[in-house]
């Protein structure tokens, strides 16, 4: 245990069980740290996540765009049909 731990209010383990518990806690923290570092260093996985993220963002933007284009196209067709009908009446 470091001086920082003692200053933070943690006391030195006194029994075998306390020492074992501290070792297990340290191992768990170390395993977590190693996992996080491994994840940061896995460029292929990071690239895959980024590709998925970009695809999802593109799909989210695409749908409203398609709806807008469909509405605009429908309006153009409606205007053309009205003009054609007006010309036939004249």
N, C-alpha and C positions, 0 to 999 in steps of 0.2 A: 504494500500500500504506500502511496506517495505522501509527501508532506501536504499536498493540496487536499487529498482525501481526508487526512487527519484534521486539517484546518476547516474543512467543510462540515465537520461534526461526525465524521465516521471514525469509529474506534478500531483499533487493531483487533483482528479476529483472535479469539483466545482458545476456542475448542477446535478439535479436528473437524467437526461438522461445519463450523463457521468457515474454516479454511477451505473445505471442499465446496461449500456453497459459493464462496468468493471465486474460487477457480472456475466453477461452472458458469458463473455470471460473466467472468472475463472471457471465457471461451465463446460464449454466446455473442458478446459484444464484438469480439475479434472476427467471428464468422460473419456477422452482419456487415462489418467493415469490408471484409474481403469480398463478399457478395456485391456490395455497392461499387467497389473498385472494379471488379470484373465486369459489371454491367457498363460502367463508364468506358472501359477499354474495348468492349465488343462493338466495333464499328459496323459490322454487318447487321447486327440486330438494331442498332440505332438507325441505320439507313432504312431498314425495313419498316420501322415504326414511322419514320418521316414520310416514306412513300405512302403508307396507309393514311396518314394524317392529311397529306396533300390531296390524295384521291377523294377522301371524304369531304374535304373543303370544296373541291371542284364539283362534286355531285350536289352539294348543298346549294351552290351558286347556280348550277346548271338548271335545276328544276324551275325556279322562278323565271329564269331567262326564257326557257321554253314556253312557259305559260304566257309571258309577255309577247313573245314572237307570235304565238298562236292567236292571241287576241288582236294584235296589230294586223296579222294576215287576214283574219276574219273581217275586220273593218275595211280593209282594202277591197276585198271581194264584194262586200256589201255596197260600197261606194261605186264600184265598177258596174254592178248589176243595176243600181239605181240610174246611173247615167245612160246605160244602154236602153233601159225602159223609157226614159224621158225622150231620148232621140227617136225612138220608134213612134211615140205619140205625136211628135211634131211633124 
